[in-house]
Amino acid sequence: MGSTVQFLLLLLTLGRLLTPLGGVPVPVLSIQSPDGDMIDCIKREEQVAFTHPLLKDHIIQERPTVIPSAGKKEEDALYGWQVWHQNGTKCPEGSIPVRRLISHENETVISSNAGDRVTGGHEYAIGRMYNREQKIYGTQATMNVWQPKVETYDEFSLGQLWLVSGTYEDSNINSIEAGWQVYPKIYYDYQPRFFIYWTSDAYNLTGCYNLRCGGFVQTSRAIVVEGAISPTSVVGGTQVELTVKIWKDQRLGSWWMGVGLGHVGVLEPVGYWPAFLFNLQTDYAARVEWGGEITNKHTYGRHTTTQMGSGYLPDSGFGKAAYICNIEVALSENDFQPLQNLTVGGSHPDYYGAKKSNNPELGTHFYYGGPEQLYPGHATAIHLTWDSSLLYLCFCLLLLV
């Protein structure tokens, strides 16, 4: 990362510690995270979700009707995997933790051609359920978390799951997404962060990242949406895993999301998307996908070196490659079963690939990532990226000499 970019990121980091944004509720408690984030504990009924016009008179659903495979929850099991947990301070009952922002940028851009905008410059290595005629009431997946190198501030790298209905051709994609992501443009650093996203019109006018617009209703006081994750997986060493589950609550109508650390039966319900946010097949999803995604901006006139997953291609296997494992799908209410008909592929396999494997300890799973083969050493080395401003300054100094 170039010096100029580092300096700008430092200024932005310092800026977000000053004061909450205008219009943001006064926190009942503020917690300083070791990574520089300020976590504000705000009353649940004052969260930004209720700025959505359809939630004006919404009554918070305290808990889902059923938490599939929830197991016995110990409060200590909910803390420890996000950086802000290291402070040791918890949000009070009746409040939720929210990362203090310096902008409400949500990376939703109006476009007349949603398909070109959303897929242009985006590259994927994903798994899908082969039979697309099924009604899908939820999915669960465990993914190991990495800190991939992202070449420029406006590129990102992520691992996630998608629940989708609709088409780009009709501009009516309805999508619910969750996982981990490195995205310096909106987070102002290069840490992997837990994130969510939703849209009901193919990423045009509706939806946003995390809690940056009205819609998703958070209920948990233990999890920060867009909170940094630490530690992360190590090549040849410990694999840090995050389990994400999204399911349809048939009685309440909402789509709930729960998360847990590692291969756990214990899930913390983070919150829910009310069904009325969506305009297609609100009782079920039509498609489900899991895997990695990056953006390729061609900033330097070539394909980006941004890594997907660990930066290793899927042939590297366990301990090196990123993976999505223990994949389950609910084809009826709360009936989660291991996926039997997984198919995998990539939009640009010369750079980023996906490959199924038969490791019984990982259940239904596949490896994904790259582009180590084309950029040897990038998965483990530390890199310097020279931006145009710094190059220009060096050129001027050379002329003076």
Secondary structure by P-SEA (a helix, b strand, c coil): ccaaaaaaaaaaaaaaacccccccccccbbbbccccbbbbbcccccccccccccccccccccccccccccccccccccccccccccccccccccbbbbcccccccccbbbbccaaaaaacccccccccccccccccccccbbbbbbbccccccccccccbbbbbbcccccccccbbbbbbbbbcccccccccccbbbbbccccccccccccccccccccccccccccccccccccccbbbbbbbbbbbccccccbbbbbbcccccbbbbcccccccccccccccccccccbbbbbbccccccccccccccccccccccccccccccbbbbccccccccccccccccccccccbbbbbccccccccbbbbcccccccccccbbbbbbcaaaaaaaaaaaaac
